[in-house]
C-alpha cells in the first residue's frame, strides 16, 4: 500500500522535463532593437500553461520555448505581426491577448454590445412599468 501511494505521488515528478531550456528562453538578443520588439511581442502572447500570464512573465517550460521561438524568428528578420499570425495559426486565437476579429471571435466582440442592449431594454422596461 505504501509503495502504491509512493508511485502515485511520484507521477508529477516525472512530468518535468530533463531537457535543457531552449537557447533564447532566458538569453536576450544581442541587438537591443530586436530584443525590444521581441519583448513587446512576448508581453502580448498568453502562456498556454499558466493561462493568466504572458510568456514574458511565465516560468513554464512551454513559455520558455515560445520566448526562444519569438527571439529566433525576430533575429531571422520576421516581423512581430508575422510571428503573431503564425502562433495564432498554430495555437488558435486564444494565444493572443488581442485576438483578431473573425468568425470564432465574433461573440467575444459582440457580447459587450449585446449585454448593454439587453441591460438598456430591461432598464427602459422597468422605468416604463414604474411610471
N, C-alpha and C positions, 0 to 999 in steps of 0.2 A: 504494500500500500504506500509506503514511504517512497519507494522507487517510482511508482506511478505518479505521485504528486511532484516529485523532483523532475521527472520528464515533462510533465505538463507545464511547470513553471519555467523550464529551460527553453521552451519553444520560442518565446520572443527574443531571447538572446541570439538564437540562430538566424533571426531575420535581419540582423545588422550585417552590412556588407563588409567584407575583408578587403575590398578593392581600395586602392589609393584614390584620393579625390581627383577630380578632373583637373587638367593643367591650369585653367584660369578660374577655378572655383573660388580661390582665395587670393589670387595674384592679379594685380592690376595690370592694365596695358601700359606699354612704355610711353605712348603718345597721350598726353593729357586731354587733348580734344576728343580722341576716340574713347578714352575712359569716361569722360563726361557724358558722351552720347550713350555709352553702354549703361552707365549708372542711371541715367534718366529713363531709359527703356526698362531696366530691371525694376525700377520703382513702380512701373505701370503694369507689370505682369504678376499675376497671382500664383502663389505656390500651390501646386496641386495636392500636396500632402497636408500642409498646415491650413490652407483654405482661407485663413483670416490675415495672412501676411503676404507681403510681396516677396519675390525671390531674392530681393536685395536684403531683406531683414531675416529671412528664414535660415535655420541651420540644418534643414533636412537635406539629405544626400541628393535627392532629385533637384532641389533648388540649386545646389552647388553645380550639378550637371547643367542645369539651364543657364546659370550665370556664365559658366565656361563657354557654353554654346553661343550665347549672346556676344561675349567678348571675342570669340574666334571669328564669328561672322562679321562683326564690326571691323575687326582687324583685316579681314579679307576684302573689305570695301563695300559690304552690303549696307543699305540704309536701314534705320530703325523701323521704318514702315514695312520694308520687305521682310525683315525678321519677324515683326509682329504678325504679318499676314501668314507667314509660314507656320508660326506657332499656333495661330488660330486654326489654320487648316489641319494641323496635326492633332491638337488637343481640344479644339472646339472654342467657341467664343467666350466660354467661361474663364479661360486663362487670362483674359484681359480685363482690367478694372474698368475700361471704357469700351464695352462691346460695340461692334459695328452694327448699324441698323440693318436688319434683314428679316426674313420671314420667321426665323427661330427666335428673334429678339423683339418682335413686334409687340407682344404682350408686355414686355419689360418697359417699353417706352409708352405704351398706351394705358397701362394700369393707373398711373397717377391722374391722367386726364379723366379716365372713367370714374375713379373714386371721387374726384372733385365734382363731376357731373351728378353722380348719384347723391353725394352729400348736399349739393345745391338743390336738387329736386326734393330731397327729404326735408330740408330746412324750409323751402318755399311751401311745401305741403303743410308742414307744422304751423308756419305763420298764418297761412290761409285758414286753417282749422281754428286757430286761437282767436281770430278776428270774428 
